[in-house]
Amino acid sequence: MNAKQIIILIGPPGSGKGTQAEMLADKFGLFNFETSKIIEEKFKNADSSDKVITAEKENWKSGKLVTPRLVFEWIIDRVKELASEGKGIVFSGSPRTLFEVENELPIFEELYGRENIRALNIKLTEEESVKRNSKRRICEKNRHPIPNFPEFENIEKCPKDGSPIITRFLDNAETIKIRYQTYLEETEPVLAFLKEKGYEVIEVNGEQPIEKVFEDILTDANLQM
């Protein structure tokens, strides 16, 4: 597989796109580009006197999306750095609005080539999204997702980096429902846009076990070493 390529994973909250992105990054040596992590870091390090950023942070905490232009600027700066280093990227959750995809895609094509961009849609119902996210946990240091399986139920430290396990404030039932509806309104149109531009959007059933979803991604997207 060409090392310098972009894989775009799109799906609602809880669809497992972060987990799948991490697995793809490990298997193919790609950079796992977590948009939500970049947003969290920007807000964490922001000047509290900046009223614009403060307002954006409050909207984000309520389950709404950050202003697309702001996210676009943060993303493109990092993508250009990665492209200059010859690194491939797997995106989990970006582009998440029409504005982003309309502005990001031409730059992605210029930096990586249209033939090296793949898009997948990991499908999940709202009911399953709420169920999964209400029990979702991540590690504090690197946001490694902790699978919601019995064998992980009582662990307190991340198996990968040893940092504490936490629950995000975004992962409560009401906020998750808002996030799911926001996904339908803001992000699903991204899939239609990609199809209009001639991209094949590969659909994967996200309600399967993690390994089966990964197997389907590799097979359906024809990803090979």
N, C-alpha and C positions, 0 to 999 in steps of 0.2 A: 504494500500500500504506500502511495506517495506520502512522505512524512509532512510535506507542506500542504495541508488541506484544511478545510473547515467543515465540521459536522455540527449541524444545528439541531438541537433537541427541543421540541416545543410540547408543552402539556400543562394541564391544570395543576394547582397545588396538590402535592401528594402523589403525583403520577410516577415519582421515582426518577425523574430526569437527572437530578443531582447525583444519585447513586450510579445510574447508568453512565453519566458523563465521567465520573471517577473511574469506573471500570474500563471505559474506552481509553481514557488518558493513560491508565496503567498499562494496558495491552499494547497500545500503539505509540506510546511516548508523546502524546499530545498535551498541550497546556489546557488544564481544566478551567475554563473561563466562567466563573460564577458571578453573574451580574449582581445578584442579591448581596454577595459578599463585598463587592466593590462599593455598592450603595451603603451598606452598613459601615464600612470603614470610612467612607467620606463623611457620613453623618457623625460618627464617633469622634473624628478629628476636626470637625467643623468649628468655626468660631461661633460661640453661643450668642454673640451680639449681631450676627448676620440674620436679619429678619426673614429674608427669602429662604435661606436654608432651613431655618427653624420651622417655618410654615410647611416646607416640603417634608421635613422629618415627621411632623405631626400627621400629615395626610398619609404618609407611608405607614406609620404605626397603626393607623385606623384600617388599613387594608387596601388603600387606594394606591395607584401607581405614581411614581415620581414623574415630574414633568419630562416628557420624552426628549426634548432638546438637551436638557441637563445630562440625562443618562447617555444620550448619543455622544456628547463631548467626552464624557469619562471613558466610554467604551473605545472610541476610535483612537484616542491617545495611546491606550494600552495595546490595541490591535496592531498599530503601526510599529510599536516597539517589538512585538513578537514576530511580525513579518520580517523585520530587518534582521532578526536573529535566526530566521529560517525555521521557526517553530510552527507546527500545526496546532489547530485550536478545536476544542469541542465546547460548544456553548450549551449551557443548561438554563433555558428561560429567556434567551435574548436572540433576536429582536422580539420585543413584547408588544409593540404598537406599530400601526401603519407608518407613522412618522419615522420610527427607527428603521424599519425594513426598507422604506423608500430611500432613506439617506445612507444607510449602512451598506446595503447590498452592492451598489456601484463601487464602493471603496473595497469591499471584500473581493469583488470580481477583479478589480485592478491589481490588488496585492497578491491574490492567490490563484486567479483564473477561474472562470465560470465552471469549467469542467472538474474543478477540485472542490466544489461546494455541494454538500448533501444535506437534505432536510428530512427530519422524521417527526411524526406526530404521535406522542405516547398518550393514548386515550384512557380516560378515567371518568366515572360517573361522579356527580356531586356527592351522593351518599357515601361512596367509598373515599372521596377526598376528605370529607369531614371526619370520617372514622379514622383514617390513617393519620391525619395531621393532628388530631386531638391527642394522639399518643406519641407524636413525633419527638425525638430527642436528637441532639447533635452534641459534638464535643466543643468545649469552649475555645480552644486554641485554633483549630483549623476547620471547624464546622463539619467534620466527618459525620455523615448520617449514621445513626445507630438503628439497624433494622428492627422493626416491631415484631420480633419473634421470641418465643419462650426462652431460648438460650441466652438472650441479651437482656432479659427483663430485670435482673438484679445487679447488673454491672454498674459501677459508679465511676470508673475510669475508662477513657477511650482505649480500645485495643491497639490503636495505631500510634498514638502519641502520648498516652498516659494522662492527658488533661481531663478535668472534671466534665461530667455529662450534664447538659443543661436543657431546659425547655424554652423555646423562643416565645416572647410575648405575642408574636403574630399567630401562634398556633393555639387559639381558642376557638370554640365552635362558631360563634357569631362572626368573628373576623375571617375565619376560613370561608364561610358562606359568602361574605362580601368579596373576598379574593377570588372565589370561583366565578361569581357573576361578572366581576371585573375581567377575568380571563375570557369569558364568553364574548363580552362586549369589545374588549380592547385587543386581545391577542389572537383569537380565532381568525379575524380578518387577515392576519399576517399569512396564514396558511393559504387563503384564497389568492392573495397577492402573489405568493411564490408560484402557485399553479398558473396564474395568468402570465407570468414571466417565463413559463416553459419548464419550470423545475418540477421534478417528480417528488411529491411529498409522500414518503412511505409511512403508512399507518401501522402502529404496533399496539397490541392489547396490553395496557399497563396494569390490568387487574390480575395478571399471572404472577407466579413466584419470580423473584429477582433474576435468578439464573435463566429462567425460560424467556423472560423479556430480553435479556442480554443476547441469548442465542438467536432470538427472532431478529434483533437489530443486526447482528453480524450476517445472518443469512439473507434477510430481505434487502439490506443495503449493500450486499456483496462486499463486505469488509474483510479483507484478508491481509495477513502479514506480508 
